[in-house]
């Protein structure tokens, strides 16, 4: 019961912070050219591209903020230790000593984190045959490809719906199909593709799903930018300070786990997803929206042939064996495109988010506990 409660708490904090920072990012950073990438955020102290809409300098860097937070926390704990001495309070003295040890542990953790970031950002993935240089670039390419594929699938669905709608309402009406004399005529009226209208409902539902997936992928891209810009610079220093004090150590561990876990593993997992699908080019071409010309061509041919004796027989034959096959091909093409989009935008991201939640949960459990500095030294 406690484990489920902790997991729910992590999920709630994770979603709330991600949504809040993503909304802030979307409101304040319309110009993507001024946004430093993840490795610049992780390693550099001054990004050199400050502006009124994107004021990120030394004073707002996670390394300087974390260092200041550690120093302030340490001096506050020294003050608490002196108060305990003056009041002769063994409990306050013991708690101050314990928290000062955790300040040192937190400083060591920050050093290890910086070493990991330095190692990861020093790797050029393109040297190993990949189409991207860093895992941040790989994640962005995956999301851009997913969004372009969603738009491509939506246009294919629209194309198929328009053609099938036009064909399903197409009818052949010839009152003089067979002329048996001045007073006897055999006419014909039927809709050869009326049954195709059944598929329109399914296509419409799939098109709505693709519309949602396009918006969802755009949201993933905004979250990626927010993670690069804000999670280390805002959440990590706050978590570092909270972890130094016993009453807020658990929540500080959650904040550190969210900031580090998402900053490292969110782009890393989406980069792996990009490798899984074969690293395709994000510049996906859009289909030709030629449904109007297809319908008009069928109508013109039918009207022209209806003026020729027995010409409607040709129209019936073409309708049954020509346009019918084309409509089925359009339908299959739309289904195949939608199937790929479901994999890129729903299945793989869902797996990534489950893995992220598990990683953040385990990190928060580890970082929210008091660590014995002697044991940590032996481990290192």
N, C-alpha and C positions, 0 to 999 in steps of 0.2 A: 504493500500500500504506500509506503514511504517512497519507494523507488518510482512508482507511477506518479506520485505527487511531484517529486523532483523533476521528472521528465516533462510533466505538464508545465511546471514553472519555467523550465529552460525554454520550452517551445514558445510560451507566451512572451517571455522577455526577448527571445530571438526575433519573433515576428514583429513585436512592437518597435524594437530598436531599428530593425531593417526597414520597416515601413516609414518610420519617422525620419530617418536619415536619408532614405531615398526620396521622400517628398521634399525635404530641405534641399537636396542636391538638384532635383528637377526644377525647383523654383529659382535657385540662385546661380545655376551654371548652364546657361543656354549656349555659351560658346565652348565647344569641345576642344578647341585648339589650346586653350589656356589650362587644361587639366593635366597635371603631371601624372605619369603612369605609376603603377604599383611599385616598381623597383626604385623609382625616384623618391617616392614617399618613404620607402623602407630604409634607404641608404643615405640619401643626401640630407643635408641640414638646411640648406636654403635652395629653393627650387628655381629662383631667378626669373619667374614669370608672374609676379604678383600684379594684380589689377584690382580695381574697385569691386568687381564682382567675384574675384577669386583671391582674396588676400591671404596667401599662405607663405609665411616666412619662417625665420628661425624661432620666433616667439610662439609659433603655432605648430611646431614640429614635435612629434611624439617623443623623440629622444630628449630634447631639452625640457619638455613638460614633465616627462617621467623622472628625469634627474632632479628637477626642482621639487617634484612631489615627494621623492624619497628623502631629500634633504630636509624639507619642512616636516615630514612625518618623524624623521629621526630626532630633530630638535624638540618637537612636541613630546616625544617619548622621554627624552632626557629631562624635560621640564616635569613630566609626570613622575619620573624616578626621583627627582629632587623633592617633589612634594611628598612622595611616599616616605622618603628619608626623614623629612622634617616632621611628618605626622606619625612616624614610627609605625607605618602600615605595611606589614610583610606581604599582604596580598597585592597591594598596589605596586610594590617594588618588584614582586615576582612577575606580575602581568606586564610591567614596563620592560623588564628584561626579556621576557618571551617575545614581545612585539618588536623589540630592537633586533632580536635574532631574525625575525621574519622580514624585517627591512633588509637585512643582509642577504637573506635567501631570495627575496624579490629582486634585489640588484643582480644576483648571480643569474637568476632566470632571464632577466633582461639581456645580460651579456650573452647567454646561450641563444636567446631568440635572435639577437643581432647577428651572431655567427651563422645561424641557420639561414637567415635572410640573405646574408652576404654570399653564402655558398650557392643558394638557389638562383639568385639574380646574376651570379657570375657565369651561369651555364647558358650557352647559346645553343638552343635546341636545333637551329638550322644546320649546325655542324654535324648533327646526327641524322640528317635526312628528313627532318620535319619541315613543314611549311610555315612555321612560326619561330620566333626567336625566344620568347619567354612564355610562361604559362598564362600570363595575363593576355598576351596576344592570341594564344591558342583558344582561350575561353571566348574572347571577343569574336574571333573568326567563326567559332561554332555557333554562337548566338546570331551573328549576322547571317550565316548560311541558313539557320533555322527560320529566321524571319523572312528571308527571301524565298525560301521554299514554301512557307505558309502563304505568301502573296501569290506565288506561282500556282499553288493548288487551288486557292480561292478563285483565281481567274479561270482556271480550267473548269472548275465547278460551274461558274457563271456561264462560260461558253457552252458547256454541255446542257445546262438548264434551258438556255435560250433556244438552242437548236432543237432539243427534244420538245420544248413547248411549241415551237413553230411547227414541227412535224406532227405532233399529236393533234393539233387543231387543223391540219391540212386535210382537205376533203376533195374528192373527185365527184363532180356533178355534171353529168351529160345526159340531158333528157332525150337526145336523139342518138344514143349510142348505137342502136341497130334500127335502121329504117326499113319497115316492112310495107310501106305504102303511104298513101296520103293520110290515112286515118289510123294507122297502127305503127306505134313507135315503142321501142324498148329502151328505157333510160337506165342509168346507173348512178348511184350516190352512195358513197361509203368513205370512211376514214381509215386508211390502211395502217396508220400508226397510232390509233387511239390508245392502245395498250401501253404505249411508252409513257403516258402521263403518270403511271403508277410510280415510276422511278423519280419523278420530280420531287416528291415529298422527302425521299431519302437524301437526294442531292441537296435540297434546301437545308436539311438538318446538318449535313456534313459541312456545307458552306458556312453556317453559323458557328460550328465548332472551329473551323479554320480561322474565322474572324477573331474568335476568342483567343486562339493560339497566337495570332499575330500580335495582339495587344499584350498577351502574357510574355512573349519573347521580348518585346520592347521593355516591359517591366524588368525582366531579367538583366537586360543591358544597363538600365538605370541603376539597378542594385549593384551590378559589377562596378560601375563608376563610383557609386557611393561608398562601397567597401574599400576601394583603392584610396579614396580621398579622406574619408572621415573615420574609419574604424580604428586605425592605429592612432590617428591624431587626436581623437576625442575619447573613444571608449577605453583604450589601453591606459593612458595616464590616470583616468578616473579609477579604473580597476586597480592600478598599482597603489594608489593612495589608500583605497578602501581595504586592500589586502594587508596593509601594515597594521591595522587595528583589529583587535579581537571581535568587537561587536559587528563589524562590517566585512569580516574576512571572507565569509561564504559568498556574499554578493559580489565582492571584489573579484573572487575567483571566477564567478559566472561572467562578469564583464570581460576579464582577460581572456577567458575561454572563447567567448563569442567573437571578440576582436581578432585574436590570433587565429582561431579556427576558421572563421570565414575569410580572413585576409589570405591565408595560405591555401586552404582546401577548397574554397568555392571556385576560384579560377583553375586550381589544379585538377579537380574532378571534371570540370567542363572541358579542359584540355584533353583529358583522357577520353571523354566522350567524342571529341573531335577526331582523335586518332582511331577510335572504334569504327566510326562511319567512313573512314578512308580519307580524311582530310580533303574534302571536295572544295572547289573554288567557291567562295561566298557570293561571287557575282553570278547569280542564277538568272538566266534569261527568262523573259516573260513570254507567255504564249500569244499567238496571234488571235485577237478578238474578232474573228471573221464570221460570227454567227449570222449577222445580218445578210452578208453576201451569200451565204449558203442557203438561207431561207428564200431570199429573193430569186436566186438561180432556180430553185426547185419550182417556185410559183410561175416564173416566166416560161419555163419549159412546159409546164403543165398547160398553161393557157395557150401557148403556141401549138402544141400537139392536139389540143381539143378541137382546133379548127380544121384539122386534117381528118378525112374519113378513117375510122378505126384508129385514129391517133391516140385515143385514150388508152388503148391496150398497151401502147408503148409507155405511157405515163404510169399505168398500174405496174407494169413489169419493173420499170426503173425505181418506183417507190418501194416495191417489196424487196428487191434484190440489190438496189444501189444505195439509196439513202438510209435504209434500215440498217445495213451493215456499218455505215458511217456513224450513225447515232449510237450503235452499240460500242463501237470503238471509242467514241468520245466518252461514253459512260465508264468504260473500263479504264481509260486514261485518267479520268477524274478520281476514281476509286484508288488507283495505284498511287497517285500524287498525295491523296489524303492519308493513305496508310503510312507513307514515309514521314509526313508531318507529325502524325501521332507518335511515331517513334522518337523523332528529334525533340519535340516540344513537351510531350507528356510523360512518356515512359522513362527515357534516360534522365531528364531532370528530376522526376520523382525519386528514382533510385539515388541520385546525387544528394537530394535533400535528406533522405533517410540516413545516408552515410554521414552527412554533415551533422545531423542531430545527434547521432551516436558519438561522433568525435567530440562535439561540444559538451555533451553530457559527461563523458569520461574526463575531459580536460577540466571541467568545472569541479568535479569531485576531487581531482588531484590538486588543483590550485587553491581550492577553498579550505584545505586542511593545513594544520601546522606541520612544517617540515623540520626534521632534526638536521641542523647544519653539519654535524659530524657525519651523519649517514649520507647526506648529499655529497660531502667532500669525498667519502669513500667511493660513491657511485661514479663521480666524475673521474 
